[in-house]
């Protein structure tokens, strides 16, 4: 996860207002989500656009940081504005501040992106309920991963969002192995641990389904993900789907709690953050506090 600054108070009277953005992006042209000096990142272009509109630096908090080349269809961020800043977004016009920010932010993003215009799209702007935190209030994140197994299924028009796998894959074997990893587990074998951070996660869904077009889509859902966790899970599962390993091998790797020469990351470009789920507004603060306690 990316480092975040202190959380500002959420208040409509003299304090700060928390703003939620729902957005999508093509991760191909970016060096991931998080700020990196001298590199184009999604967070960087978004914060530059916000700074242009708000006229001061604005730091956003993201629901799930994505790696270089990874896409998002349902990303969520939040940031805080003063009441004066929020009310001033419409520049005196008879326009809701949320609608004004949405319109102006889309324009600022496209100007900043230039020839990459449209690579980042904000779909919705709203005032967040009290207690909302894009990162810590989330109940779960869901990713998809597209796989075309065999040259007959390789579509050049989808090459930027689909893995071209040379060997045919058995979805029954994939699902048999994947099912063994569900539940609250230590996924140290399937991620790149960060110093001082836990690798225990609740994997809620890990399944593969072949669509009518013959493309296999993996669905991976968890309360949160460690660094590289989704790509590591899918990359290891491909060994099983191709028949190179037995389904139980995935669980054997899990309980070994170590990375070795067989640890492999699936390519990033087919991976999409599809959805982030949150509790009802009454449960947002409690969820955030519980998640912070678990991460600590």
Secondary structure as UniProt FT lines:
FT   STRAND          16..25
FT   HELIX           27..29
FT   TURN            37..38
FT   HELIX           42..54
FT   STRAND          61..62
FT   TURN            68..69
FT   STRAND          71..82
FT   HELIX           83..87
FT   HELIX           88..90
FT   TURN            91..92
FT   HELIX           97..113
FT   HELIX           114..116
FT   TURN            117..118
FT   STRAND          120..127
FT   TURN            130..131
FT   TURN            134..137
FT   STRAND          138..149
FT   HELIX           151..153
FT   HELIX           156..158
FT   TURN            159..161
FT   STRAND          163..165
FT   HELIX           171..179
FT   TURN            180..181
FT   STRAND          183..186
FT   HELIX           188..190
FT   TURN            195..196
FT   STRAND          200..210
FT   TURN            212..213
FT   STRAND          216..222
FT   TURN            227..228
FT   HELIX           229..241
FT   TURN            242..243
FT   HELIX           248..256
FT   TURN            261..262
FT   TURN            269..270
FT   STRAND          271..278
FT   HELIX           281..283
FT   HELIX           284..295
//
